[in-house]
């Protein structure tokens, strides 16, 4: 049948059929476009994720490669007496110091000085591997003598070497009472052991010339805690991945005999 012989109804039907065919073609093309776009978006997401991983890995690597130097004294925490820690200047506090354990190279060589099992507790919760050196775990019992002023475990900010980019940290298990200060729990090691820390970056002139005075303070009037490796090192330490450890210390003029 020629176009001239078709009725108006038939011609309209042909137009509708052609329109339906065109619509289907357009929908098929849209489906192909959507599929292509989705595939490309997935590729972009994957590329971004891989780039983020590379950046995170680089930052973590750069932090771990940073040359951290110990700025405070006696990070191994050797007691000076039954009421003081060697090199520490604890203020506004009466302190009772007990050397509970000494952590050595491997657990078999650790020393339990009181029979309380503190060394084994630390090994089970915090770190059970090889230690290239040794350090003490101390039991501190405190009674504050001035509740109006922060009672610092070490007044080391006034000793110098405490400005710029730095990290202050320790492993702490609070047995009674409470602590406060700018250091706060960063890692929950388990069995009430926590890695406490404060990290500062020298991002402006104020940060470069200033650090907090009250890093770790005895907050309650009385209390008791187990502590080790309290100190301050240069730079921003990657505590989440690498944890906290003993750091090398430069000799100071005051350490060298005349």
C-alpha positions, -999 to +999 in steps of 0.1 A: +000+000+000+014+033-011+015+063+012-011+080-009-035+051-004-031+051+035-058+066+056-051+092+081-055+066+109-029+043+093-005+072+088-009+082+125-003+046+135+029+046+115+040+078+132+033+063+166+052+031+157+082+052+145+081+073+176+080+042+198+110+028+179+129+060+183+121+062+220+134+026+225+166+035+206+171+065+228+165+044+260+189+018+248+215+046+242+208+061+276+213+026+292+246+022+274+257+057+285+247+051+321+266+018+321+297+035+307+295+063+332+290+039+361+321+019+350+341+051+347+329+063+381+340+030+396+374+034+380+377+069+394+366+058+429+392+030+427+419+054+416+411+079+443+411+052+470+445+039+457+458+075+457+446+080+493+462+048+504+495+059+488+493+093+505+484+077+539+513+052+536+537+080+527+526+101+556+529+071+580+563+062+566+575+098+568+564+100+604+581+068+613+613+079+596+615+112+615+645+114+638+629+116+672+652+126+700+644+124+737+640+158+753+632+149+789+653+129+813+650+094+827+624+079+804+633+046+818+619+060+851+645+050+877+634+060+912+655+083+932+640+072+965+607+059+979+592+093+974+607+106+941+617+097+906+652+105+894+653+137+874+616+144+879+603+176+895+569+166+908+552+196+924+523+200+949+522+163+956+534+138+983+545+108+963+551+072+972+572+054+945+575+016+942+595-001+915+571-029+905+589-044+875+617-040+851+611-049+815+642-064+798+650-078+764+626-107+765+598-116+790+619-144+805+644-118+817+619-094+832+622-087+869+591-087+892+604-067+922+573-070+943+556-103+932+525-084+920+528-096+884+529-061+870+555-070+844+534-099+831+503-077+831+521-051+810+534-078+786+500-093+782+483-060+775+508-037+759+538-054+744+552-089+745+581-087+721+618-080+722+630-048+740+663-034+730+671-020+764+652-019+797+628+003+816+609+003+849+572+002+856+565+022+887+536+022+911+528+058+921+506+066+951+499+103+955+483+128+978+479+163+966+491+191+988+476+220+968+442+214+951+442+249+936+472+243+914+479+215+889+499+187+905+524+177+878+542+144+877+571+162+862+575+200+859+597+194+829+584+224+808+605+247+830+636+227+823+639+238+787+639+216+756+601+218+756+592+240+726+582+235+690+570+202+675+571+175+701+553+144+715+548+137+752+536+102+761+535+073+786+519+040+793+495+044+822+471+022+842+451+042+867+442+020+897+423+046+918+417+083+916+420+102+883+445+121+862+441+151+838+461+175+818+468+180+781+478+143+777+448+121+770+443+084+760+453+077+724+454+039+724+435+015+746+459-013+751+435-035+772+432-045+808+430-007+818+464+001+802+463+032+780+488+051+759+485+087+771+499+114+749+499+150+737+513+159+703+521+194+690+530+207+656+549+240+651+522+253+627+525+289+639+547+312+660+527+305+691+530+267+687+567+271+680+574+290+712+549+273+736+539+240+749+514+231+776+527+232+812+504+206+827+509+176+805+499+149+830+486+159+864+471+141+894+435+153+894+421+136+924+432+144+959+446+108+963+452+081+938+473+052+925+486+043+891+511+022+872+533+041+848+563+037+825+581+054+797+570+089+806+589+115+786+589+139+757+605+134+723+610+158+694+586+157+665+552+141+658+553+104+667+530+080+649+515+065+681+486+048+665+508+025+643+542+025+660+533+031+697+557+046+722+592+035+731+626+045+745+642+073+724+678+083+720+690+113+741+717+138+733+743+145+760+739+179+775+767+202+788+754+196+824+759+158+819+796+161+810+821+162+840+842+194+842 
